[in-house]
Amino acid sequence: MGDHLEDVHKIFEDETMAISHKTLENCIKPTINPKVLRRLIVEWIIDRRHAFKEVEAESFRNLIRYLDKITAKIA
């Protein structure tokens, strides 16, 4: 990361500036609009001719639970 910051952004790390995963994590704020996500899922089901029961699969529900955790942190 330090090389990237120096090469691309011309930001040089000194002894007082330590970049950590936690610092970068705080800068990244994903934005997931639930209405858009729902529409995209419905479009995907229709486009690929999936059964509507597809959303009852445990693996799909795990995906939605994960996204729900992310959106809860944003709000």
Phi, psi and omega in degrees: 000320181300317178298317179299314180299320179290311186290314187270316188255357180057038176254123184253132181280128174249183185294335183270348183250101178252127179265127179237164177301321181297319179297313180294323180299322180290337180278336184270115180238092179292144177240117179240118178270115183303324180293318179293316179301316180299314180298318180295321178295315179298316178300319180296316180299315181290313183300318184266003178057039174285152173290146178296342177293346181308325182287352177271351180295139181300322180297321178292318180296325175297320178299314180294320177299319179297313178297324180297321178297321180294313182293329178295325179289332182286320185291000000 
